[in-house]
Amino acid sequence: MFKNILVATDMVTGVDAPVLTAFDLAGQYQAGLTVLHVLESAAKDNRKQVKHYKTGDDITVSPGYLARVENELHDIYTGALTKSSRVKVTLRTGFPWKEILGVARDVDTDLIILGPHSGQAEQKGVVRVAGKIGSTVQEVIARENCPVMIINKTLSKEKLKFRKIIVGIDFSMSCECALCFSVKLSRNFSAILYPFFMIPIPPYPKYTRSHYTADKDALKQKLQDFCDIYLDGTDHEYKIWGGGLPHEEVLNCARKTDADLIILGSHTKMSTGKWYAGSVVEHVSFKADCPVLTVNDPNALKKWDDIKLPASNGETPMDRSIHLFHA
């Protein structure tokens, strides 16, 4: 399914969980793997001025320094590198998100793997804001031309078989694309797919149990109308829960089903057409124990000819979200 995987890391002196995951996935798919390290800049106006990976001193990039960094990465991942001839270590200078997208285009990447934050946040004095992913991940998701997988921690190979997959549904175009991709993965892994929707519950007594029951029944039919065109032949089970915060309920559902993967659609500002992660993607990616994969629009899925994509007439898709609150 994946022919070329790209993983980016800012760590040189330690093992990075996204890189280990990328090695395992690449081995599982017999895919090519590019390990990208973008050198940390020491000056905004000169990206050739970088921080030395060991001393932290400001230096000018030289061929000798690049060779030392590459050798260091090879030493760290020597076991994984020797198992495959299709692994390439690439070094770049520049803005990390720009270099990630540039390399992704150069190697015709099918999947980008990132950590939610800098792997060296503490060393760099970066404050991780609870519920927020880093700026590099945000910028990549905003401009992605392929799915992006966010990895929080090292996972066992068994968990990377993706036997149980949750896909968040909010009836938007991006979530419809996420559904299309989740069906492809589910069939590939012989997995069970859980399309998930949270019914927002206003305070009682304005919203009663009878209201909730009526909304749940109506939503189940809407979910079937929305999803069934893609789910034919896929083992699936709808998850419809009430709650107040969608990201918390997605995480709860992942825990209770022991999910191996969460797939979410990113969002778009219709006035500009620019994609952005959205609060649910940010919070889930920050907290999830399993990988979180994001998809935005059909353009991110064109590499797979056998994925059934939402119909598109070239116009900006309308927001098809449903509103279940009673008056």
Secondary structure, DSSP 8 states (H G I E B T S, - for coil): --SEEEEEE--SSS--HHHHHHHHHHHHHT-EEEEEEEE-BS-TT-TTEEE-TTT--EEE--HHHHHHHHHHHHHHTHHHHHT-SSEEEEEEES-HHHHHHHHHHHTT-SEEEE-SS-TTHHHHT----TT---HHHHHHHHH-SS-EEE--S---TTGGG--EEEEE--SSHHHHHHHHHHHHHHHHHT-EEEEEEEEE---TTTS-HHHHHHHHHHHHHHHHHHHHHHHTT--B--EEEEES-HHHHHHHHHHHHT-SEEEEE-EEETTTTEEE--HHHHHHHHH-SS-EEEE-SGGGGTT-TTS------SS------------
